[in-house]
């Protein structure tokens, strides 16, 4: 493929990307062609070495999605990152998707556990009120302290889950970027 055909196909594949970013990418590829031509290669050899322009555009899209997911740490951006990585390269996308979904599943179980502990504390608080009504002050005090312990422990557990969520969702996009960068270098 000739240089202008290659750059045209790449520009078309980069379609919705930001204008300046698109210009920078196209300029990088022009430089590749310049360097290759200066070293005696033909335009076809250079375009073959650069690979499919559509695949290159998908890679840039996946890198952008992983950067966005890393910045926002949001579930929607993380899912877009997984989809973009999946489209870009099946192996890396599968790895990123499995790690992310496994992390979400484990954290969901931990969050449900913390919610159950908090709920147990609230039930114990209700039991304390019931014991006071029945006139069993000793049991009411025990139920109150149990409620206090369970609710505060559950809230601490939930805070730990939140910190783990941010750390996991924050680090997986970085892993995705590294995997995608390796794909880009190959």
N, C-alpha and C positions, 0 to 999 in steps of 0.2 A: 504494500500500500504506500502511496506517495505521501509526503509530509502533509500537504494541504488536505488530502483526503482523511488522513489519520486525525489531524487537529480538528477538522470539521466534524468527524464522527465523535470525537471526544467532547467537543463543545456541545453537540446535540445531546449526548448522553449525560452531561452535567446539567442539563436543562434548568432545573429549579434552584440551582445553587446560587448563592449570593454573587453579585456581579464582580466585585473585586477579587473574591476568592477564586472565581472561575478564571479571571484574567491571570492570576498568579499561577494557577495550575497549568494553563495553556502556555504561559511563558516558560515554565519549567520544562515542559515537553518540547518547546521550540529549542531551548538550550540543549536538550538531549540530541535533537537532530543536528544542531550546529556542531556540537562536539563530535558526533559520529561522522558527519560529513568531512570534518577537518582531519579525522583520523583515516579517511579513505573508504569508509563504508558507504553503501548505497542507501537510498531512502527506504527501500524495501527491507534491507537487512536491519536497519534501525527500528522500523516499525514492528518487524517480527520480534526483535529483542525486547521492545517495550510491551508487547502483548496486546491483547484485545482492548481497544479503547472503552468499550462498554463495561468490561470487567474492571478497568482502572477507575471508571466513574463510580461504579458500585463500591469499590474500595474507599474512595474519598467520601462517599456518602456514609459508609459505615463508620469511618473514622470521625466524621463530624457528629454522627449520632452518639458515638461513645463519649466524645468530648462533652456534648450536651447533657448526657446522662450523668456524667461525672460532676458537672457543675450543679445541676438541680437536685440530684439524688432522688428524683421522682420515679414512681412506678411506671408511668406512661412513657417517659423518656427511656427508661431501661428496656421496656418492651420494644420500642422503636429500634433501640440499639441491637437487640437480639435479632429482630427481623432483618435489619440491614446487614448484620454480620452473617446471618443465614443465607441471604441472597448473594453475598459477596463470596463466601467460601463455605461450603457445607461443613467441613471438619471443624473449623474454628467456631462457626456459628452454633454447631451442635454442642461443643464444649461449653461455650459461653451460656447457651440456653439451659443446659443441664445444671451447671453450677448455680445459675441464678435461681432457677425453679427449686432446686434442692435447698438453697439458702432460705428462700421464701417459705417453703414447707416447714423447715425446722423452726424458723422464727414464728410462724403462725402457731405451731404447737406450743412454743414457749409463751406466746401472748395469751393463748387460751388457758394455759396453766395458771398464769398470773391472774387472769380474770376470775378463774375458779377460786383461787385463794382469797381474793378480794370479796367475792360473793359469799364465801364461807364466813368471812369476818362480819359482813353485814347481817347474815343469818344469826350469827352469834350475838350481835348487838340486839337483834330482835328478841333473842332468847333471854338476854339480860333484862330487857324491859318486862318480859313475861314473868321472870323470876321475882322481880320487884313487886309486880301486881299480886303474885301468889304469896308474897311475904317471905320469900327465901332470900334474905339479903346476902348470905355467904355465897350462894350459887350465882347470884346476880353479879357480885364483884368478880368472881372467876370468869363468868361469861363476858363481862365487860373487858377484862384484861385479855381474854382470848380474842375478842373482837378487835381490840386495839392492836394486838400483835399481828393478827392475820391481815388486817387492812393495811397497816404500815409495811409489813413484809411484802404483801402483794404489790403495793405501790412502788416499793424499791425494786422489786422484780420487774415490774413494768418499765421502770426507768432504765434498767439494765437492758431489757429487750429493745427499747428505743435506741439506746446507744449502739447495740449490736446491729440493729437494722441500718442505722446511718453508716456504720463502718462497713458493713457488707455491701450495701447498695453503693457506697462511695468507692469501694475498692474494685468491684467487679468491672465497672467501665474502664478502669485503668488496665486491668488484665486484658480486657477486650481490645484496648488500644495497642497493647504490646503484641497480642496475637495477630491483629490486623497489620501492624507495622511489619511483622515478619513476613506476612503474605505479600506485602508491598515490596519488600526487599528482594524476594525470590524472583 
